[in-house]
Amino acid sequence: MTQQVPAPADIANPATMALWRGWWRRQSPSRQDRFITLGPLLAVALFLAAVIAAFGYLRIEEIDREQQAVRRDVEYAQQRLRLRLLERQEQLMRIGRDVSNKEIDTEEFISQAESLVNQYPELMAVTWVDSKRRIKVAYVSPSANASQLRGAGEQLKVGETDGTYELARDLRQPVYSRPLAAKETGGYNTPTLQLQVPLDDQGKFAGVIMGEYSIDGLLRFGVPTEVTAKYAVTLVDDKNAVLAGNVPPPRNPAARLLPWSDGAAEYEIPVSPVGNGLLIRAEGYRASLGVVGSGFFWLVSALSALT
């Protein structure tokens, strides 16, 4: 016949103390030993559960803080890039207005383009192209790629502007190209970005002022150093190909031993005013904190199991 065990809440009552003592004395010594050993095991299990819960909570809070921080910093870097691009766009539009109003000739254009390129290292070339895609005059930075060296009288090749020349002609407003990769003789791809500013001659399309940017230069001179010091920052295209920057190093395998371990916080956002063709991505560096946390977790788990 099964004997009923008194409820814990009733044990403190004087009326039930005798019933509890009687139930305990009726148990065999071996069964009493088994009941006694359950106490430490239950305490160890509760301790291990508390440790796991604390680790999990702190890790979730840390992941959330890291994600918010990287998002805030990437948006700040994107704003800096946007302002830098818009400033260059406004300067090229000012040159375009002077050309449209016939206020400057080719010599004055070269002078203004040279000053612009020398002042802003990410700008590789400034070219005056007429309505028939012929190059009227161009100034190219000494550090420009060989594919950007164009002489007066040459004609832009089909596909060289990725259709942005035609788009600027049709829309009559500045247009950015997708990232263009020009393969050099050594086989190295040098991604560039073009800006086409249309020229207007009494309501007629008169060509474009074409500015060419080095995407690597945009990353080096447009992204704040405090962001690049904290994260692995890259510029990627819409196909997820890295155009500039360094891919973060692989994670330490020991950090993956943590049950809730995941990748470092990362965030990406399109670069305005270019659009979805150019994105800025940042991923946090994972230091040795994951190894220390993993080792401490497994040490506590092993000691709990041995106990």
HELIX and SHEET records of a PDB file:
HELIX    1   1 PRO A    8  ILE A   11  1                                   4    
HELIX    2   2 PRO A   14  ARG A   25  1                                  12    
HELIX    3   3 PRO A   29  SER A  100  1                                  72    
HELIX    4   4 THR A  106  GLN A  119  1                                  14    
HELIX    5   5 ALA A  146  GLN A  148  5                                   3    
HELIX    6   6 THR A  164  LEU A  171  1                                   8    
HELIX    7   7 ILE A  215  GLY A  222  1                                   8    
HELIX    8   8 THR A  225  THR A  228  1                                   4    
HELIX    9   9 PRO A  253  LEU A  257  5                                   5    
HELIX   10  10 LEU A  289  LEU A  306  1                                  18    
SHEET    1   A 5 ILE A 135  VAL A 140  0                                        
SHEET    2   A 5 LEU A 123  VAL A 129 -1                                        
SHEET    3   A 5 LYS A 204  SER A 214 -1                                        
SHEET    4   A 5 ASN A 189  ASP A 201 -1                                        
SHEET    5   A 5 VAL A 175  TYR A 176 -1                                        
SHEET    1   B 5 ILE A 135  VAL A 140  0                                        
SHEET    2   B 5 LEU A 123  VAL A 129 -1                                        
SHEET    3   B 5 LYS A 204  SER A 214 -1                                        
SHEET    4   B 5 ASN A 189  ASP A 201 -1                                        
SHEET    5   B 5 LEU A 180  LYS A 183 -1                                        
SHEET    1   C 4 VAL A 242  GLY A 245  0                                        
SHEET    2   C 4 TYR A 231  ASP A 237 -1                                        
SHEET    3   C 4 GLY A 275  GLY A 284 -1                                        
SHEET    4   C 4 GLU A 266  VAL A 271 -1                                        
END                                                                             
